[in-house]
Amino acid sequence: MVDRQTRETQKELRAIIRQKRRRRRALLLRIFVIFLLAYMGYYVYAFASFSQEVQNPKIIPHRSSDPVIDQPKQDIPILGGSERVNILLMGVDRRALRPNEIPRSDSMMLVSIDPASKTFTYYSILRDTYIKIPGYGKSRINAAVADGGPELAMDTVSRFTGLPVSYYVLTDFEGFKGLVDAVGGVDMDVEKRMVYHDPTDEGKYDIDLQKGPQHLDGDKALQYVRFRHDATSDYTRTERQRKLLRALTQQLKSGSTILQMPHILQAVEPYVQTNLTSTDMVKLAALGLTLNSNSEGYQLPQAGAFHESNHGGSVLIPSVEDVQQYIQDTLKKNP
């Protein structure tokens, strides 16, 4: 009789313990769902706020006289697309500007994405490339954004490369630094000792980098991509920019970085301007996650496709036909 009562008591205790465990698991699940919904809400809010703010012309103003690109705007596919998407990345230096003065682009890079092969190819455009800017005559290509805003810069690059350009992303020194810091920095192998004193802003943007593998924060990464005091000046500078872009792209695709995206967006929002809509950004992010990180980078104009001349300083006179053929050859090389 006693054994039977003991067994029943033990059975009741086990049932109570199981019930408590179920309640605990249910409570933990509810807490997790609430946390997940709250985080998703924060993520959506951060993205919506970012996508709205970065479309404001806070770096380069739009003008009623800006030329209209006479080509249909490219659609950004998520699945099943075959048309390339071309995006012009521009960095500007807004230091030491006079009131109402518009900066020229300090760097220009064209990214061409192939959704069919899940690859992308990018081209650094040397800023002293001397070509025709529609409506303004011949000048350095980096003057296009100052002459007629991002729209004119896209139009000029489209005519130069033969690739339709419908989208741009524009940032300045602080935006670049903020992005690198927000993703936790990048690992780079600095190929040489780099030292340069920049008198602007009382030396705030001085360059002082040691040679060798190291982890670069935003400030050091900016120093790395800005240094141009080599024998080949802007040629090696654009090569370093492509090198850092590869490292940054890989960092942005990591799982931990994706979770930190609201913080990243908040950090760079004051320093970014684009014509990508919120829908475009969602599509581009989805497409970006499918892309192969082993991308290729090239310089425009390529060696042998230009000659040097003097037009208020040394400039590069390109063979536009050779440049466009080179682009098509490299795109075929990276299917």
C-alpha positions, 0 to 999 in steps of 0.5 A: 500500500505504501509503495503504491502511494509512493509511486502515485506521489512520484507520478504526480511530482513528475507531472508537475515538473513536466507541466512547469517545464512546458510553461517555462518553454512557452514563456521563453518562446513568447519572450523570444517572439516578442524580442524578435518582433521588436528587433524586426520593428526596429530593423524596419524603422531604421531602414525606412528612416535611412531610405528616406533621408539618403534621398535628400540632396544634402551633399550635392543639390539637384538642379532644374537644369540637370540633364535627363538621361535618355535611357530607361531606368534599369530594374533591379531583379531579385530572381530570374533577371538577366539585365545588368545593373550599373551603379556609380559610386562617388566620393567627394571631399567637402573640406575647404569649400566656399559658400554654395560651392559644389565639390568635384568627385574625388573618386569614381567607381562603376559597379556592374552587377550581372544577376544571371551569373551572380557576379559583379565587376567594378571599374575605377575611373581616373579623375583626370580623364579628360572627356566631353561632359554633355552641355559643358564641353570637355573637362576632367570627368570628376567635374561632371557632378559639380557641373550638373549634379549626380544625374550629369555624372551618371550621363557622362559615365554612361557615354564614356563606358557604353554602359547605361547607369541609372543609379548612384551612391554619393558619400564623403570622407566622414561617410566612408569612415563611418561605414568602415567603423560600423562594420568593425573595420577591415583587415588589409595588407598595407603594401608600403609605409605611407606618410603625408601631411595634409594642411587642410583642417589642421592635419585632421586628415594626415596619413600615417600608416605602417607597412604590413598586415593590420586591422584598419578602422575608418580613419586608417582605411580612409588614409589607405584609399586617399594616399596618392604619393607614389610614382604612379599617383592616382593609378595605385590609389585607385588600385588600393580603393578596389582592394579595400572595396573587395575586403569591405564587400566580404565584411558586409556579407557576414552574418554578424554584420547583417544583424548590425545593419540598423546601427550601420545605417544610422552611422552612415545616413548623415553622409550618404546621398542616393537615388535608390528608393527603398524598394530598390534597396531591398532588391539590391540587398537581396541580390547582393546576398547571392553574389559571388565575392570573387569579383574583379576590378579594373581601371579606366582608361586602361593602359594603352588607351590614353595619352597625356596632355595639358589642359590647365594641368596634366590630363588623360585623353582616352580613346573612348572606343578602346575603353568601351571595347575593353569593358565588354571584353572584361565583362565577358571574362567574368560571366 
